[in-house]
Amino acid sequence: MKRITLFFLLCLYQFGYASDTQTLVVETMIKTTQSWDKSKLKEYPKGEPEITILNIIIPAHSKLDWHKHPVINAGILIKGQLTVVSDSGEILEMKEGDAIVELVDTWHYGKNDSDEPAQIIVFYAGIKDMPISVKK
């Protein structure tokens, strides 16, 4: 976690860029060129960019259908637990606060084996009129 020092904030305040000396916190959740299974992310598709942000709530004791994403996407598990399973058998166990860079063009599914719903916010860097998910 990176914190702006009090000295820097005082300098900002001195020159009128900050109104008080509260500490600003900027945390990089994830920065990578790979998806969670360590495969390299593919290039962005050509076309008109379209960003989609989904708030997905997965009920307790449920499993999503097999699916894949033709576009790069990343998310943060806001609440609960989630297990992601790829078609090659790789497994990612997620807990509240974990970030994920999803698999691209690889079949996978998520499941919530816990007694509570799981909530994940997912950001898709897509192209207009291109689906963000495809079911098997």
C-alpha positions as protocol buffer text, in pm:
chain_id: "A"
residue {
  index: 1
  type: MET
  ca { x: 0 y: 0 z: 0 }
}
residue {
  index: 2
  type: LYS
  ca { x: 137 y: 341 z: -94 }
}
residue {
  index: 3
  type: ARG
  ca { x: 73 y: 639 z: 130 }
}
residue {
  index: 4
  type: ILE
  ca { x: 138 y: 998 z: 48 }
}
residue {
  index: 5
  type: THR
  ca { x: 355 y: 1134 z: 324 }
}
residue {
  index: 6
  type: LEU
  ca { x: 249 y: 1412 z: 554 }
}
residue {
  index: 7
  type: PHE
  ca { x: 527 y: 1627 z: 408 }
}
residue {
  index: 8
  type: PHE
  ca { x: 385 y: 1590 z: 57 }
}
residue {
  index: 9
  type: LEU
  ca { x: 34 y: 1671 z: 180 }
}
residue {
  index: 10
  type: LEU
  ca { x: 164 y: 1977 z: 361 }
}
residue {
  index: 11
  type: CYS
  ca { x: 328 y: 2091 z: 37 }
}
residue {
  index: 12
  type: LEU
  ca { x: -1 y: 2041 z: -147 }
}
residue {
  index: 13
  type: TYR
  ca { x: -181 y: 2236 z: 125 }
}
residue {
  index: 14
  type: GLN
  ca { x: 80 y: 2513 z: 112 }
}
residue {
  index: 15
  type: PHE
  ca { x: 22 y: 2562 z: -262 }
}
residue {
  index: 16
  type: GLY
  ca { x: -357 y: 2533 z: -241 }
}
residue {
  index: 17
  type: TYR
  ca { x: -396 y: 2182 z: -387 }
}
residue {
  index: 18
  type: ALA
  ca { x: -523 y: 2017 z: -68 }
}
residue {
  index: 19
  type: SER
  ca { x: -770 y: 2150 z: 186 }
}
residue {
  index: 20
  type: ASP
  ca { x: -650 y: 1956 z: 491 }
}
residue {
  index: 21
  type: THR
  ca { x: -381 y: 1718 z: 607 }
}
residue {
  index: 22
  type: GLN
  ca { x: -580 y: 1391 z: 601 }
}
residue {
  index: 23
  type: THR
  ca { x: -385 y: 1103 z: 452 }
}
residue {
  index: 24
  type: LEU
  ca { x: -479 y: 994 z: 102 }
}
residue {
  index: 25
  type: VAL
  ca { x: -443 y: 619 z: 56 }
}
residue {
  index: 26
  type: VAL
  ca { x: -395 y: 466 z: -288 }
}
residue {
  index: 27
  type: GLU
  ca { x: -373 y: 88 z: -302 }
}
residue {
  index: 28
  type: THR
  ca { x: -296 y: -107 z: -619 }
}
residue {
  index: 29
  type: MET
  ca { x: -523 y: -411 z: -598 }
}
residue {
  index: 30
  type: ILE
  ca { x: -361 y: -585 z: -894 }
}
residue {
  index: 31
  type: LYS
  ca { x: -135 y: -491 z: -1185 }
}
residue {
  index: 32
  type: THR
  ca { x: -41 y: -769 z: -1424 }
}
residue {
  index: 33
  type: THR
  ca { x: -8 y: -885 z: -1783 }
}
residue {
  index: 34
  type: GLN
  ca { x: -142 y: -1231 z: -1692 }
}
residue {
  index: 35
  type: SER
  ca { x: -471 y: -1385 z: -1589 }
}
residue {
  index: 36
  type: TRP
  ca { x: -495 y: -1574 z: -1259 }
}
residue {
  index: 37
  type: ASP
  ca { x: -374 y: -1899 z: -1420 }
}
residue {
  index: 38
  type: LYS
  ca { x: -52 y: -1720 z: -1533 }
}
residue {
  index: 39
  type: SER
  ca { x: -147 y: -1719 z: -1904 }
}
residue {
  index: 40
  type: LYS
  ca { x: -52 y: -1401 z: -2088 }
}
residue {
  index: 41
  type: LEU
  ca { x: -339 y: -1164 z: -2161 }
}
residue {
  index: 42
  type: LYS
  ca { x: -427 y: -1133 z: -2527 }
}
residue {
  index: 43
  type: GLU
  ca { x: -428 y: -800 z: -2710 }
}
residue {
  index: 44
  type: TYR
  ca { x: -736 y: -583 z: -2693 }
}
residue {
  index: 45
  type: PRO
  ca { x: -973 y: -642 z: -2985 }
}
residue {
  index: 46
  type: LYS
  ca { x: -1004 y: -377 z: -3256 }
}
residue {
  index: 47
  type: GLY
  ca { x: -1318 y: -167 z: -3262 }
}
residue {
  index: 48
  type: GLU
  ca { x: -1510 y: 89 z: -3061 }
}
residue {
  index: 49
  type: PRO
  ca { x: -1419 y: 44 z: -2692 }
}
residue {
  index: 50
  type: GLU
  ca { x: -1699 y: -35 z: -2451 }
}
residue {
  index: 51
  type: ILE
  ca { x: -1649 y: -63 z: -2076 }
}
residue {
  index: 52
  type: THR
  ca { x: -1894 y: -272 z: -1874 }
}
residue {
  index: 53
  type: ILE
  ca { x: -1900 y: -292 z: -1495 }
}
residue {
  index: 54
  type: LEU
  ca { x: -2114 y: -563 z: -1337 }
}
residue {
  index: 55
  type: ASN
  ca { x: -2213 y: -614 z: -975 }
}
residue {
  index: 56
  type: ILE
  ca { x: -2262 y: -993 z: -955 }
}
residue {
  index: 57
  type: ILE
  ca { x: -2418 y: -1162 z: -654 }
}
residue {
  index: 58
  type: ILE
  ca { x: -2374 y: -1540 z: -646 }
}
residue {
  index: 59
  type: PRO
  ca { x: -2614 y: -1713 z: -406 }
}
residue {
  index: 60
  type: ALA
  ca { x: -2488 y: -1945 z: -132 }
}
residue {
  index: 61
  type: HIS
  ca { x: -2431 y: -2305 z: -240 }
}
residue {
  index: 62
  type: SER
  ca { x: -2455 y: -2230 z: -612 }
}
residue {
  index: 63
  type: LYS
  ca { x: -2245 y: -2289 z: -922 }
}
residue {
  index: 64
  type: LEU
  ca { x: -2230 y: -2078 z: -1237 }
}
residue {
  index: 65
  type: ASP
  ca { x: -2248 y: -2237 z: -1582 }
}
residue {
  index: 66
  type: TRP
  ca { x: -1930 y: -2305 z: -1776 }
}
residue {
  index: 67
  type: HIS
  ca { x: -1846 y: -1989 z: -1967 }
}
residue {
  index: 68
  type: LYS
  ca { x: -1560 y: -1792 z: -2122 }
}
residue {
  index: 69
  type: HIS
  ca { x: -1487 y: -1425 z: -2180 }
}
residue {
  index: 70
  type: PRO
  ca { x: -1370 y: -1300 z: -2521 }
}
residue {
  index: 71
  type: VAL
  ca { x: -1249 y: -976 z: -2358 }
}
residue {
  index: 72
  type: ILE
  ca { x: -1011 y: -886 z: -2078 }
}
residue {
  index: 73
  type: ASN
  ca { x: -1182 y: -838 z: -1744 }
}
residue {
  index: 74
  type: ALA
  ca { x: -1090 y: -802 z: -1380 }
}
residue {
  index: 75
  type: GLY
  ca { x: -1282 y: -794 z: -1056 }
}
residue {
  index: 76
  type: ILE
  ca { x: -1277 y: -755 z: -682 }
}
residue {
  index: 77
  type: LEU
  ca { x: -1462 y: -989 z: -449 }
}
residue {
  index: 78
  type: ILE
  ca { x: -1648 y: -747 z: -224 }
}
residue {
  index: 79
  type: LYS
  ca { x: -1819 y: -1002 z: -3 }
}
residue {
  index: 80
  type: GLY
  ca { x: -1798 y: -1374 z: 69 }
}
residue {
  index: 81
  type: GLN
  ca { x: -1595 y: -1653 z: -86 }
}
residue {
  index: 82
  type: LEU
  ca { x: -1567 y: -1780 z: -441 }
}
residue {
  index: 83
  type: THR
  ca { x: -1392 y: -2070 z: -611 }
}
residue {
  index: 84
  type: VAL
  ca { x: -1301 y: -2040 z: -980 }
}
residue {
  index: 85
  type: VAL
  ca { x: -1226 y: -2359 z: -1175 }
}
residue {
  index: 86
  type: SER
  ca { x: -1073 y: -2370 z: -1526 }
}
residue {
  index: 87
  type: ASP
  ca { x: -1130 y: -2644 z: -1783 }
}
residue {
  index: 88
  type: SER
  ca { x: -771 y: -2760 z: -1724 }
}
residue {
  index: 89
  type: GLY
  ca { x: -855 y: -2821 z: -1357 }
}
residue {
  index: 90
  type: GLU
  ca { x: -676 y: -2520 z: -1211 }
}
residue {
  index: 91
  type: ILE
  ca { x: -850 y: -2377 z: -906 }
}
residue {
  index: 92
  type: LEU
  ca { x: -845 y: -2028 z: -759 }
}
residue {
  index: 93
  type: GLU
  ca { x: -986 y: -1980 z: -408 }
}
residue {
  index: 94
  type: MET
  ca { x: -1097 y: -1622 z: -347 }
}
residue {
  index: 95
  type: LYS
  ca { x: -1187 y: -1451 z: -22 }
}
residue {
  index: 96
  type: GLU
  ca { x: -1337 y: -1111 z: 50 }
}
residue {
  index: 97
  type: GLY
  ca { x: -1110 y: -831 z: -76 }
}
residue {
  index: 98
  type: ASP
  ca { x: -924 y: -1045 z: -332 }
}
residue {
  index: 99
  type: ALA
  ca { x: -871 y: -911 z: -685 }
}
residue {
  index: 100
  type: ILE
  ca { x: -879 y: -1130 z: -995 }
}
residue {
  index: 101
  type: VAL
  ca { x: -780 y: -1092 z: -1358 }
}
residue {
  index: 102
  type: GLU
  ca { x: -1013 y: -1338 z: -1529 }
}
residue {
  index: 103
  type: LEU
  ca { x: -931 y: -1598 z: -1788 }
}
residue {
  index: 104
  type: VAL
  ca { x: -978 y: -1487 z: -2150 }
}
residue {
  index: 105
  type: ASP
  ca { x: -1108 y: -1737 z: -2408 }
}
residue {
  index: 106
  type: THR
  ca { x: -1076 y: -2021 z: -2155 }
}
residue {
  index: 107
  type: TRP
  ca { x: -1375 y: -2219 z: -2025 }
}
residue {
  index: 108
  type: HIS
  ca { x: -1427 y: -2186 z: -1651 }
}
residue {
  index: 109
  type: TYR
  ca { x: -1693 y: -2152 z: -1385 }
}
residue {
  index: 110
  type: GLY
  ca { x: -1730 y: -2004 z: -1041 }
}
residue {
  index: 111
  type: LYS
  ca { x: -1897 y: -2158 z: -739 }
}
residue {
  index: 112
  type: ASN
  ca { x: -1994 y: -2039 z: -397 }
}
residue {
  index: 113
  type: ASP
  ca { x: -1982 y: -2328 z: -149 }
}
residue {
  index: 114
  type: SER
  ca { x: -2037 y: -2102 z: 154 }
}
residue {
  index: 115
  type: ASP
  ca { x: -2353 y: -2029 z: 350 }
}
residue {
  index: 116
  type: GLU
  ca { x: -2352 y: -1661 z: 246 }
}
residue {
  index: 117
  type: PRO
  ca { x: -2391 y: -1488 z: -94 }
}
residue {
  index: 118
  type: ALA
  ca { x: -2071 y: -1380 z: -270 }
}
residue {
  index: 119
  type: GLN
  ca { x: -2054 y: -1036 z: -433 }
}
residue {
  index: 120
  type: ILE
  ca { x: -1801 y: -950 z: -701 }
}
residue {
  index: 121
  type: ILE
  ca { x: -1764 y: -631 z: -904 }
}
residue {
  index: 122
  type: VAL
  ca { x: -1622 y: -710 z: -1250 }
}
residue {
  index: 123
  type: PHE
  ca { x: -1484 y: -459 z: -1504 }
}
residue {
  index: 124
  type: TYR
  ca { x: -1483 y: -565 z: -1872 }
}
residue {
  index: 125
  type: ALA
  ca { x: -1268 y: -390 z: -2136 }
}
residue {
  index: 126
  type: GLY
  ca { x: -1474 y: -487 z: -2439 }
}
residue {
  index: 127
  type: ILE
  ca { x: -1577 y: -375 z: -2782 }
}
residue {
  index: 128
  type: LYS
  ca { x: -1922 y: -243 z: -2871 }
}
residue {
  index: 129
  type: ASP
  ca { x: -2159 y: -524 z: -2981 }
}
residue {
  index: 130
  type: MET
  ca { x: -1917 y: -798 z: -2864 }
}
residue {
  index: 131
  type: PRO
  ca { x: -2043 y: -1023 z: -2584 }
}
residue {
  index: 132
  type: ILE
  ca { x: -1852 y: -1013 z: -2256 }
}
residue {
  index: 133
  type: SER
  ca { x: -1939 y: -1375 z: -2170 }
}
residue {
  index: 134
  type: VAL
  ca { x: -2026 y: -1683 z: -2373 }
}
residue {
  index: 135
  type: LYS
  ca { x: -2188 y: -1992 z: -2217 }
}
residue {
  index: 136
  type: LYS
  ca { x: -2073 y: -2341 z: -2311 }
}
